[in-house]
Amino acid sequence: MRLLNIFRPLKFIRYFINIVRFKRIGKHPVFADYIEFKNSKNVEAGNYCTFGKGVCLETGKTGKISIGNNVELSRYILLSALASIEIGDDTLIGEFTSIRDSDHGICLEEGLIRAQKSNSRAIRIGNDVWIGRGCAILKGVVVGDGAIVGANSVLTKDVEPNTVVAGCPAKFIKRRI
């Protein structure tokens, strides 16, 4: 039992390191492990948020990530914002999900793909949304309040409120009743 007490200060240190990296964070956050911050200076989270193991938050110089209250980010989630990613209250995001508000230019005349400027457009995820495991949400997408996104879906277009979508690319399945 004494050996276990040695690790309690390490848990507090990990918690403290995560807290100070946020621009603003609300009451009672829960961290399964360290959060990886890449160039992230403008990340905000609300009250009672849960961050699973392997969560990575990345922003560009002017990028912003805003996470609402009572949001659960499961394991190994990537949020990458050159413009803005906004996640509403009471949202659940399944493991291995990638949310990116930008992509590379692909014009052949402008040279190598990796050397071209990134194109970015804000992403907004509403309140009470459930995003299943392994989804990709791409630039400019708006997910309406109460929507459900099936596992392994790729969102390239907006999702109406209170609807269920799934597939690659994601398509309308039904309305929630």
PETAJO-V571410 format. One record per run of one state. SS is the DSSP state (@ for helix, = for strand, . for the rest). FROM is the first residue (numbers start at 0). LEN is the number of residues. If there is no record, write none. Layout:
ss->SS from->FROM len->LEN
ss->SS from->FROM len->LEN
This chain:
ss->. from->0 len->1
ss->@ from->1 len->20
ss->. from->21 len->2
ss->= from->23 len->2
ss->. from->25 len->4
ss->= from->29 len->2
ss->. from->31 len->4
ss->= from->35 len->3
ss->. from->38 len->4
ss->= from->42 len->3
ss->. from->45 len->4
ss->= from->49 len->2
ss->. from->51 len->4
ss->= from->55 len->4
ss->. from->59 len->4
ss->= from->63 len->4
ss->. from->67 len->4
ss->= from->71 len->2
ss->. from->73 len->4
ss->= from->77 len->4
ss->. from->81 len->2
ss->= from->83 len->4
ss->. from->87 len->4
ss->= from->91 len->2
ss->. from->93 len->4
ss->= from->97 len->3
ss->. from->100 len->1
ss->= from->101 len->3
ss->. from->104 len->3
ss->@ from->107 len->3
ss->. from->110 len->2
ss->@ from->112 len->3
ss->. from->115 len->2
ss->= from->117 len->3
ss->. from->120 len->2
ss->= from->122 len->3
ss->. from->125 len->4
ss->= from->129 len->2
ss->. from->131 len->4
ss->= from->135 len->2
ss->. from->137 len->4
ss->= from->141 len->2
ss->. from->143 len->4
ss->= from->147 len->2
ss->. from->149 len->4
ss->= from->153 len->2
ss->. from->155 len->3
ss->= from->158 len->1
ss->. from->159 len->3
ss->= from->162 len->6
ss->. from->168 len->1
ss->= from->169 len->6
ss->. from->175 len->2
